[in-house]
Amino acid sequence: MTLTAEQWDKTVEAARATAEQLCAGFKEVIERIMPAARQLSETLRATYIEAGAPYGDTHEGMMRWMDECNEAAALETRAESIRQHHLLLADMRKQLKKSGRG
């Protein structure tokens, strides 16, 4: 399909108008979330400083610390899951012995 110059101009204008609307919408969303993002950033930074800023008073240091805190939390959750599994197995074994099947 071949477009005439007029059809092409209309298509380009419609695409431009759509792009402008999208940009305006994104700008509005960003303006609405920025205060919350700033507050979160300030809270994280204060928490990092309160923890002694172990990797220095830099954004990169804070990000490393946050990654390690997340990793530690995941490991603690996994360890607790394993402990619970061990307790469940021990209880099951105890019940089996009690019933004469273990």
C-alpha angles and dihedrals in degrees: 000000000000121000124216118233089257093051090048091051091050091048092050092047092050091050091049092050091049091049091050091051091049092049091049090050093049090048091053092049092049092048090052097049099040096082091054091045091051091049091050091049091050091048092049091048092049090050091050092049090047088054088057099262091259094190096043134271095296136111090240091052091050092049091051090049091049091050090051092047090052091048091049091050091051091050091049090051091049091048091051090050090053091048090051090048090052091050091050092050092047091049092048091050090049091051091048092051090048091053092047095246100103 
